[in-house]
Amino acid sequence: MDGYSTREAAKKLGIGFSTLTQYIAEKHIPLPPVTRVGGVRVRLWKDADIEELRKLLPKIKNGRKTRYSKLKKQTPPKKSKPKAKKKSNP
C-alpha cells in the first residue's frame, strides 16, 4: 500500500482526525481519489496530497491554531501579593 489512511494523514498534519473529517465534510480541502484495497473502497493520501494540505490549512477560516498564535493570545501571569504575617497572641 503506497499511501496513508485519513487517520494517518491527520496525524502527519498535526491535527485531529475529527478536524480533518470536518474539513472534508465542509469541502474545505480536496480529497484524494477512491482506491480499492482488498475489495474495500478507501481514500489513500499520498505525500503530495499531504504537502498540499499543509499549505492550505493556515488559509482555512477558523483553521488550526499554531503554537505561536496561542502564545500571542496568552496573558502574562498575575503577580501575587505578598502574604501578611499573622500576629501571634501572647
PyMOL commands that place a pseudoatom at each C-alpha (Angstrom):
pseudoatom trace, name=CA, resn=MET, resi=1, chain=A, elem=C, hetatm=0, pos=[0.000, 0.000, 0.000]
pseudoatom trace, name=CA, resn=ASP, resi=2, chain=A, elem=C, hetatm=0, pos=[1.574, 3.281, -1.071]
pseudoatom trace, name=CA, resn=GLY, resi=3, chain=A, elem=C, hetatm=0, pos=[-0.442, 5.874, 0.806]
pseudoatom trace, name=CA, resn=TYR, resi=4, chain=A, elem=C, hetatm=0, pos=[-1.816, 6.893, 4.165]
pseudoatom trace, name=CA, resn=SER, resi=5, chain=A, elem=C, hetatm=0, pos=[-5.252, 6.451, 5.662]
pseudoatom trace, name=CA, resn=THR, resi=6, chain=A, elem=C, hetatm=0, pos=[-7.220, 9.546, 6.644]
pseudoatom trace, name=CA, resn=ARG, resi=7, chain=A, elem=C, hetatm=0, pos=[-6.322, 8.959, 10.289]
pseudoatom trace, name=CA, resn=GLU, resi=8, chain=A, elem=C, hetatm=0, pos=[-2.603, 8.664, 9.435]
pseudoatom trace, name=CA, resn=ALA, resi=9, chain=A, elem=C, hetatm=0, pos=[-2.790, 11.770, 7.204]
pseudoatom trace, name=CA, resn=ALA, resi=10, chain=A, elem=C, hetatm=0, pos=[-4.309, 13.767, 10.069]
pseudoatom trace, name=CA, resn=LYS, resi=11, chain=A, elem=C, hetatm=0, pos=[-1.509, 12.618, 12.365]
pseudoatom trace, name=CA, resn=LYS, resi=12, chain=A, elem=C, hetatm=0, pos=[1.141, 13.655, 9.827]
pseudoatom trace, name=CA, resn=LEU, resi=13, chain=A, elem=C, hetatm=0, pos=[-0.543, 17.073, 9.523]
pseudoatom trace, name=CA, resn=GLY, resi=14, chain=A, elem=C, hetatm=0, pos=[-0.606, 17.537, 13.268]
pseudoatom trace, name=CA, resn=ILE, resi=15, chain=A, elem=C, hetatm=0, pos=[-4.385, 17.874, 13.503]
pseudoatom trace, name=CA, resn=GLY, resi=16, chain=A, elem=C, hetatm=0, pos=[-7.037, 15.588, 14.907]
pseudoatom trace, name=CA, resn=PHE, resi=17, chain=A, elem=C, hetatm=0, pos=[-8.869, 13.002, 12.850]
pseudoatom trace, name=CA, resn=SER, resi=18, chain=A, elem=C, hetatm=0, pos=[-12.223, 14.638, 13.620]
pseudoatom trace, name=CA, resn=THR, resi=19, chain=A, elem=C, hetatm=0, pos=[-10.871, 18.020, 12.478]
pseudoatom trace, name=CA, resn=LEU, resi=20, chain=A, elem=C, hetatm=0, pos=[-9.738, 16.566, 9.162]
pseudoatom trace, name=CA, resn=THR, resi=21, chain=A, elem=C, hetatm=0, pos=[-13.068, 14.807, 8.601]
pseudoatom trace, name=CA, resn=GLN, resi=22, chain=A, elem=C, hetatm=0, pos=[-14.851, 18.069, 9.439]
pseudoatom trace, name=CA, resn=TYR, resi=23, chain=A, elem=C, hetatm=0, pos=[-12.798, 19.905, 6.791]
pseudoatom trace, name=CA, resn=ILE, resi=24, chain=A, elem=C, hetatm=0, pos=[-13.663, 17.134, 4.340]
pseudoatom trace, name=CA, resn=ALA, resi=25, chain=A, elem=C, hetatm=0, pos=[-17.389, 17.370, 5.149]
pseudoatom trace, name=CA, resn=GLU, resi=26, chain=A, elem=C, hetatm=0, pos=[-17.344, 21.166, 4.756]
pseudoatom trace, name=CA, resn=LYS, resi=27, chain=A, elem=C, hetatm=0, pos=[-15.449, 20.742, 1.454]
pseudoatom trace, name=CA, resn=HIS, resi=28, chain=A, elem=C, hetatm=0, pos=[-12.582, 22.993, 2.545]
pseudoatom trace, name=CA, resn=ILE, resi=29, chain=A, elem=C, hetatm=0, pos=[-9.967, 20.555, 1.273]
pseudoatom trace, name=CA, resn=PRO, resi=30, chain=A, elem=C, hetatm=0, pos=[-9.657, 18.420, -1.868]
pseudoatom trace, name=CA, resn=LEU, resi=31, chain=A, elem=C, hetatm=0, pos=[-9.997, 14.671, -1.473]
pseudoatom trace, name=CA, resn=PRO, resi=32, chain=A, elem=C, hetatm=0, pos=[-7.729, 12.039, -2.982]
pseudoatom trace, name=CA, resn=PRO, resi=33, chain=A, elem=C, hetatm=0, pos=[-9.375, 9.604, -5.399]
pseudoatom trace, name=CA, resn=VAL, resi=34, chain=A, elem=C, hetatm=0, pos=[-11.059, 6.451, -4.128]
pseudoatom trace, name=CA, resn=THR, resi=35, chain=A, elem=C, hetatm=0, pos=[-8.918, 3.311, -4.414]
pseudoatom trace, name=CA, resn=ARG, resi=36, chain=A, elem=C, hetatm=0, pos=[-9.864, -0.335, -3.975]
pseudoatom trace, name=CA, resn=VAL, resi=37, chain=A, elem=C, hetatm=0, pos=[-7.740, -2.212, -1.454]
pseudoatom trace, name=CA, resn=GLY, resi=38, chain=A, elem=C, hetatm=0, pos=[-8.715, -5.826, -0.866]
pseudoatom trace, name=CA, resn=GLY, resi=39, chain=A, elem=C, hetatm=0, pos=[-12.249, -5.232, -2.104]
pseudoatom trace, name=CA, resn=VAL, resi=40, chain=A, elem=C, hetatm=0, pos=[-12.735, -2.186, 0.141]
pseudoatom trace, name=CA, resn=ARG, resi=41, chain=A, elem=C, hetatm=0, pos=[-13.014, 1.354, -1.186]
pseudoatom trace, name=CA, resn=VAL, resi=42, chain=A, elem=C, hetatm=0, pos=[-10.636, 3.704, 0.641]
pseudoatom trace, name=CA, resn=ARG, resi=43, chain=A, elem=C, hetatm=0, pos=[-9.022, 7.075, 0.094]
pseudoatom trace, name=CA, resn=LEU, resi=44, chain=A, elem=C, hetatm=0, pos=[-5.259, 6.860, 0.138]
pseudoatom trace, name=CA, resn=TRP, resi=45, chain=A, elem=C, hetatm=0, pos=[-3.431, 10.102, 0.882]
pseudoatom trace, name=CA, resn=LYS, resi=46, chain=A, elem=C, hetatm=0, pos=[-0.086, 10.413, -0.876]
pseudoatom trace, name=CA, resn=ASP, resi=47, chain=A, elem=C, hetatm=0, pos=[2.791, 12.561, 0.361]
pseudoatom trace, name=CA, resn=ALA, resi=48, chain=A, elem=C, hetatm=0, pos=[1.984, 15.168, -2.325]
pseudoatom trace, name=CA, resn=ASP, resi=49, chain=A, elem=C, hetatm=0, pos=[-1.638, 15.375, -1.077]
pseudoatom trace, name=CA, resn=ILE, resi=50, chain=A, elem=C, hetatm=0, pos=[-0.448, 15.882, 2.498]
pseudoatom trace, name=CA, resn=GLU, resi=51, chain=A, elem=C, hetatm=0, pos=[2.000, 18.625, 1.471]
pseudoatom trace, name=CA, resn=GLU, resi=52, chain=A, elem=C, hetatm=0, pos=[-0.781, 20.381, -0.472]
pseudoatom trace, name=CA, resn=LEU, resi=53, chain=A, elem=C, hetatm=0, pos=[-2.979, 20.271, 2.629]
pseudoatom trace, name=CA, resn=ARG, resi=54, chain=A, elem=C, hetatm=0, pos=[-0.120, 21.549, 4.786]
pseudoatom trace, name=CA, resn=LYS, resi=55, chain=A, elem=C, hetatm=0, pos=[-0.001, 24.690, 2.612]
pseudoatom trace, name=CA, resn=LEU, resi=56, chain=A, elem=C, hetatm=0, pos=[-3.790, 25.029, 2.557]
pseudoatom trace, name=CA, resn=LEU, resi=57, chain=A, elem=C, hetatm=0, pos=[-4.566, 24.567, 6.279]
pseudoatom trace, name=CA, resn=PRO, resi=58, chain=A, elem=C, hetatm=0, pos=[-3.483, 28.033, 7.518]
pseudoatom trace, name=CA, resn=LYS, resi=59, chain=A, elem=C, hetatm=0, pos=[-5.747, 29.617, 4.878]
pseudoatom trace, name=CA, resn=ILE, resi=60, chain=A, elem=C, hetatm=0, pos=[-8.887, 27.842, 6.102]
pseudoatom trace, name=CA, resn=LYS, resi=61, chain=A, elem=C, hetatm=0, pos=[-11.042, 30.216, 8.114]
pseudoatom trace, name=CA, resn=ASN, resi=62, chain=A, elem=C, hetatm=0, pos=[-11.003, 29.223, 11.771]
pseudoatom trace, name=CA, resn=GLY, resi=63, chain=A, elem=C, hetatm=0, pos=[-8.396, 26.624, 10.911]
pseudoatom trace, name=CA, resn=ARG, resi=64, chain=A, elem=C, hetatm=0, pos=[-5.873, 25.162, 13.277]
pseudoatom trace, name=CA, resn=LYS, resi=65, chain=A, elem=C, hetatm=0, pos=[-4.013, 27.454, 15.583]
pseudoatom trace, name=CA, resn=THR, resi=66, chain=A, elem=C, hetatm=0, pos=[-0.274, 27.208, 15.676]
pseudoatom trace, name=CA, resn=ARG, resi=67, chain=A, elem=C, hetatm=0, pos=[1.575, 27.288, 18.951]
pseudoatom trace, name=CA, resn=TYR, resi=68, chain=A, elem=C, hetatm=0, pos=[2.858, 30.767, 18.080]
pseudoatom trace, name=CA, resn=SER, resi=69, chain=A, elem=C, hetatm=0, pos=[-0.623, 32.266, 17.761]
pseudoatom trace, name=CA, resn=LYS, resi=70, chain=A, elem=C, hetatm=0, pos=[-1.614, 30.581, 21.022]
pseudoatom trace, name=CA, resn=LEU, resi=71, chain=A, elem=C, hetatm=0, pos=[1.385, 32.137, 22.776]
pseudoatom trace, name=CA, resn=LYS, resi=72, chain=A, elem=C, hetatm=0, pos=[0.488, 35.601, 21.491]
pseudoatom trace, name=CA, resn=LYS, resi=73, chain=A, elem=C, hetatm=0, pos=[-3.031, 35.347, 22.917]
pseudoatom trace, name=CA, resn=GLN, resi=74, chain=A, elem=C, hetatm=0, pos=[-1.931, 34.257, 26.378]
pseudoatom trace, name=CA, resn=THR, resi=75, chain=A, elem=C, hetatm=0, pos=[-1.931, 36.925, 29.030]
pseudoatom trace, name=CA, resn=PRO, resi=76, chain=A, elem=C, hetatm=0, pos=[1.044, 37.278, 31.326]
pseudoatom trace, name=CA, resn=PRO, resi=77, chain=A, elem=C, hetatm=0, pos=[0.621, 35.610, 34.729]
pseudoatom trace, name=CA, resn=LYS, resi=78, chain=A, elem=C, hetatm=0, pos=[-0.665, 37.825, 37.521]
pseudoatom trace, name=CA, resn=LYS, resi=79, chain=A, elem=C, hetatm=0, pos=[1.791, 38.795, 40.208]
pseudoatom trace, name=CA, resn=SER, resi=80, chain=A, elem=C, hetatm=0, pos=[0.738, 37.565, 43.591]
pseudoatom trace, name=CA, resn=LYS, resi=81, chain=A, elem=C, hetatm=0, pos=[0.633, 39.925, 46.543]
pseudoatom trace, name=CA, resn=PRO, resi=82, chain=A, elem=C, hetatm=0, pos=[2.907, 39.112, 49.470]
pseudoatom trace, name=CA, resn=LYS, resi=83, chain=A, elem=C, hetatm=0, pos=[1.010, 37.414, 52.251]
pseudoatom trace, name=CA, resn=ALA, resi=84, chain=A, elem=C, hetatm=0, pos=[0.602, 39.302, 55.513]
pseudoatom trace, name=CA, resn=LYS, resi=85, chain=A, elem=C, hetatm=0, pos=[2.141, 37.663, 58.533]
pseudoatom trace, name=CA, resn=LYS, resi=86, chain=A, elem=C, hetatm=0, pos=[-0.234, 36.531, 61.225]
pseudoatom trace, name=CA, resn=LYS, resi=87, chain=A, elem=C, hetatm=0, pos=[0.187, 38.096, 64.613]
pseudoatom trace, name=CA, resn=SER, resi=88, chain=A, elem=C, hetatm=0, pos=[0.713, 35.641, 67.383]
pseudoatom trace, name=CA, resn=ASN, resi=89, chain=A, elem=C, hetatm=0, pos=[-1.228, 36.090, 70.626]
pseudoatom trace, name=CA, resn=PRO, resi=90, chain=A, elem=C, hetatm=0, pos=[0.953, 36.326, 73.769]
for i in range(1, 90): cmd.bond("trace and resi %d" % i, "trace and resi %d" % (i + 1))
show_as sticks, trace
zoom trace
